[in-house]
Amino acid sequence: MEQKPLTTRQEEVFEFIRKRSEETRFPPTVREIGEEFHISSTNGVRSILGALIKKGFIKRSPRLSRGIELIESRPTAPAKIIALPIQEDSSGVEIPILGRIAAGQPILAVQNLEGTVTVDRDFLARQTNVFALRVKGDSMIQAGILDGDLVFARQQSTAEDGQIVAALVDDEATVKYYKPKTSAIELHSANPKYAPIVVTPDRHFSIAGRIIGVMRRVN
């Protein structure tokens, strides 16, 4: 469907969102857009964003402080997890959400930034190089990790026996207990109905990070 033309102000805001996203890999917040264009009312900014959504230029997740996404064709990138820089201000620490990760059957980890979540800096014990992933599945329920939770992982490539990790197996991602063995690596769930994932030397395996926190939304 052909996109409708933008007004001058809508074009200016759209280009600001595009430029900021390209330069920092983070879309701007509503407050930052207002400051850039001297719009004192957040409703004024939301009105412009609403027009951009209606005309098919952006999508927006209102629950995320940086939930603006440009609608445009993108080249398909190899699946891998990249921890983005943490942004910090007086209101807390902004952690990038890098997509979904499976807790059951491994599912492709999306490299594109899904959004960000702001948490108190003490929540993660002031650790750096942290990223968030959204859990899908029930294989880690006995570890207190449920379907739909956000898990926070500290980026690292090694782990100790028994630690919960975000791991890549053949370019698919999963959250499991890390259990290295003599001839293979086993990834154990925290749900007895799931068998361990056995990673033999002929398969690609890497640790993306160690899980250090969980955030759950309570209705």
C-alpha positions in Angstrom: 0.0 0.0 0.0 1.3 3.4 -1.0 2.2 5.7 1.9 0.4 9.0 2.2 2.5 12.2 1.9 3.7 13.8 5.1 3.3 17.4 6.2 6.4 19.5 6.7 6.5 18.9 10.5 5.7 15.2 10.1 8.6 14.9 7.7 10.9 16.7 10.0 10.0 14.4 13.0 10.2 11.3 10.8 13.7 12.3 9.6 14.8 13.0 13.2 13.6 9.5 14.3 15.4 7.9 11.4 18.6 9.8 12.0 18.6 9.2 15.7 17.9 5.5 15.2 20.8 5.1 12.7 23.3 7.1 14.8 22.6 5.5 18.2 20.6 2.4 17.3 17.9 3.7 19.7 14.8 5.6 18.6 14.1 8.8 20.5 11.6 9.0 23.3 8.5 11.3 23.1 10.2 13.7 25.5 13.3 13.9 23.3 11.2 14.6 20.2 9.5 17.3 22.1 12.8 18.9 23.2 14.2 18.7 19.6 11.2 20.6 18.1 10.3 22.7 21.1 6.9 21.0 21.6 6.0 21.5 25.2 3.1 19.1 25.3 3.6 15.4 25.0 0.2 15.1 23.5 1.4 17.3 20.6 4.2 14.8 20.0 1.9 11.9 20.2 -0.4 13.5 17.7 2.4 13.7 15.2 3.4 10.1 15.9 -0.2 9.1 15.5 -0.2 10.6 12.0 3.0 8.8 11.1 1.5 5.5 12.3 -1.7 6.1 10.3 0.2 7.0 7.2 2.3 3.8 7.5 5.7 5.3 8.3 6.2 4.0 11.8 5.0 1.5 14.4 4.9 2.2 18.1 4.7 0.2 21.3 3.3 2.7 23.9 4.5 0.6 26.9 8.1 1.0 25.8 9.9 4.3 26.3 11.7 3.9 23.0 9.1 1.8 21.3 9.1 3.6 17.9 10.0 1.4 14.9 10.5 2.6 11.3 8.5 0.7 8.7 10.8 0.1 5.8 12.5 -2.9 4.1 15.6 -4.2 5.8 18.2 -6.7 4.7 18.0 -10.0 6.6 20.9 -10.4 9.0 22.4 -13.6 10.4 20.8 -14.4 13.8 23.1 -13.4 16.6 22.8 -11.5 19.9 24.6 -8.2 20.2 24.6 -6.3 23.5 24.0 -2.6 22.9 25.4 0.2 25.0 23.4 0.9 28.2 22.1 4.4 28.5 21.8 5.9 32.0 20.1 9.0 33.4 18.6 10.2 36.6 15.5 8.1 36.2 17.4 4.8 35.9 19.2 2.5 33.4 17.8 1.9 29.9 18.4 -1.7 28.8 18.0 -2.8 25.2 15.5 -5.5 24.5 17.0 -7.6 21.7 14.0 -9.8 20.8 12.5 -13.1 21.9 14.3 -16.1 23.2 12.8 -19.6 23.7 12.4 -21.4 27.0 11.1 -24.6 25.6 12.1 -25.1 22.0 14.8 -22.9 20.7 13.5 -20.1 18.5 15.4 -17.6 16.4 16.7 -14.7 18.4 15.9 -11.5 16.5 18.9 -9.2 16.1 16.7 -6.0 15.5 16.1 -3.9 18.6 12.6 -4.6 19.9 12.7 -1.7 22.3 14.1 -0.7 25.7 13.1 -1.0 29.3 14.2 1.4 32.1 15.1 -0.2 35.4 16.5 1.1 38.7 20.3 1.1 38.4 20.5 -1.0 41.6 18.2 -3.7 40.2 21.1 -5.1 38.2 23.7 -4.5 40.9 25.2 -1.8 38.6 26.5 -4.4 36.2 27.4 -3.3 32.7 27.0 -4.9 29.3 23.5 -6.0 30.1 20.8 -6.8 27.6 17.2 -8.1 27.9 15.4 -10.9 26.1 11.7 -11.9 26.2 11.0 -15.5 27.1 8.6 -17.7 25.3 7.7 -21.1 26.7 7.5 -22.9 30.0 10.7 -24.9 30.3 12.2 -22.7 33.0 9.2 -22.3 35.2 10.8 -24.1 38.2 13.6 -21.5 38.1 11.0 -18.7 38.3 11.2 -17.8 34.6 7.8 -17.8 33.0 6.4 -17.3 29.5 6.4 -13.6 28.6 9.0 -12.6 31.2 11.9 -10.3 30.4 15.3 -11.9 31.4 18.3 -9.7 31.9 21.7 -11.2 30.8 25.2 -9.9 31.4 27.1 -10.4 28.2 29.8 -13.0 28.5 31.1 -16.0 26.5 31.7 -18.4 29.4 29.8 -19.7 32.4 30.1 -22.1 35.3 28.4 -25.4 35.7 24.8 -24.9 36.8 24.4 -21.3 35.8 21.5 -20.1 33.8 22.6 -18.8 30.4 21.3 -17.4 27.2 22.9 -19.7 24.6 23.0 -19.9 20.9 22.8 -23.4 19.4 23.1 -23.6 15.6 22.2 -19.8 15.5 19.0 -20.4 17.6 18.7 -19.0 21.1 17.5 -20.5 24.3 17.6 -20.0 28.1 18.8 -23.0 30.0 21.0 -24.4 32.8 24.5 -24.8 31.5 25.9 -28.3 32.1 29.3 -29.0 30.4 30.2 -32.7 30.0 33.3 -34.5 28.8 32.1 -35.1 25.2 29.2 -32.7 24.9 27.4 -29.7 26.4 24.0 -30.3 28.0 21.4 -27.5 28.4 18.9 -28.5 31.0 15.4 -27.0 31.5 13.7 -26.4 34.8 10.6 -28.3 33.8 10.6 -32.2 34.0 8.6 -32.6 30.8 11.6 -31.3 28.7 14.6 -33.4 28.0 18.1 -31.8 28.0 19.4 -30.3 24.7 22.6 -32.2 24.0 25.1 -30.1 22.0 27.8 -32.3 20.3 31.1 -30.9 19.0 29.7 -30.9 15.4 27.1 -28.3 16.3 27.7 -24.6 16.7 27.4 -23.4 20.3 28.2 -20.2 22.1 27.1 -18.5 25.3 25.7 -15.0 24.8 25.3 -14.1 28.4 24.5 -15.2 32.0 21.0 -14.5 33.3 21.2 -12.1 36.2 17.6 -10.9 36.6 14.0 -11.4 35.7 11.2 -8.8 35.2 7.5 -9.9 35.2 4.4 -7.9 34.4 1.6 -8.6 36.8 -1.9 -7.9 35.6 
